[in-house]
Amino acid sequence: MKIHFIGIGGIGLSALAKFLAGRGHSISGSDMRQSEITDDLALNYGAKITIPHHPDAVEGADRVIYSAAVRPSNVEYQRAKELGIELLSRKEALKFILADKEVYAVGGAHGKSTTSAMLAALLPETNALIGAISKQFGSNVRSAPNDRVVFEADESDESFLNSNPRLAIVTNVEPEHMEYYEYDETRFYNAYRKFLELAEIRVLNGEDPFLASLGEALPSTYLYPSKDLEAIEFVLVEGEPHTRFTLRGVGSFEVFGFGEHIALDAALAIRAAMELGEVPEALRERLRNYRGIKKRFDIIQNDAECVVIDDYGHHPTEIAATLKALKTFQQMRDLSRLKVIWQPHKYTRTLDNLKGFVECFEGVDELVILPIWSAGELEIPIDLKGAFSRYEPIMAQRITREDGIVKILDEKGQVMREFREGLITAFGAGDITYQIRGIR
């Protein structure tokens, strides 16, 4: 079957495209801009890529799958409709892609990409579709000659309800993407409940209030971080962050990354793998193969006096957890100052969580704020300079990195500041990852 993807450059849609290509389908796709992802699809998966969208791109397709960001007014969407080609959203496409698979789904407000990549490391013979690039296998997809799939399950549009989970891990539950749920918390929590009801095996964070409230209604394996995780310590291995911990009744483990949340994610993945019959001794060794994921505490420059990190954190809870780890890393590496560059992601998320964002940056030495990445939303006026006045933020237009120097630019492209030393971290889910990497 020939399948065309509108928005194929997205991390989630590209994973489905790669997976289906590995299953013998012919794939093509389009996006607004060329990227590492579209180049990878063209070079390694034989995909015909169209940049930007063009109505002719859907010609000859048997089925068209489109990302959540694509509007019905999109020229390719319209052309497919005219031609009578089957149109499926990513959410709808999961039904036919995963229907006959043994799926190990990982959901949650925070940590699901990391936990998915860790679970994939612990189950090396499985397929994997995750919402990030695993540094272990250099992709967001790993193919295997079987129907077992580690899958990162997305709650943002209830698509996790179409993931057909045999096993479900949930790291935590926190109201997010509430514009989709029409700000109805009952509907939001019911979606998680329905997702968990689909699974035969459930591995949950027992100290999350919502997950704990499920009690006997949904028999599950619960992990209680404050009781089950012991002797957590942070160590540097060749200058890179690692966390050591003991999982009660199972033994000691070491995993790439810093933070109590890293130990929690790893422990959930370990418990899930054990539910599938894996033994601790093998898991202990396999976890060492996990090398982190791109854009999560991703060290992209590692000099003695200047370390630059790219991080996907785009919610106050995520940013606060990463900053806690960053301060430990800064102290252990004896780096001078902690400098943060933040690109807010989506107007609705920024407005809904404004108080949390203001509080989560407490303790940074310098804060740079870039324009909000709209992700297709209509603009909502937000006074970020006023809201963050306690930090005396640098309001910049964009950044770049050249010759090991992070440059802060104004609207005219003029350099406002240069960061040459310290621990510099870029937070955001928009194009800040390209800016901090010096990719134009």
Secondary structure by P-SEA (a helix, b strand, c coil): cbbbbcccccaaaaaaaaaaaaabbbbbbccccccaaaaaaaccccccccccccccccccccbbbbccccccccaaaaaaaaacccccccccccccccccccccccccccaaaaaaaaaaaacccbbbbcccccccccccccccccccccccccccccccccccccbbbbccccccccccccccaaaaaaaaaaaaaaccbbbcccccccccccccccccccccccccccbbbbbbcccbbbbbbbcccccccccccccaaaaaaaaaaaaaaaaacccaaaaaaaaaaccccccccccccccccbbbbbbccccaaaaaaaaaaaaaaaaaacccbbbbbbbbccaaaaaacaaaaaaaaccccbbbbcccccccccbbbbcccccccccccccccbbbbcccbbbbbcccccccccccccbbbbbcccaaaaaaaccc
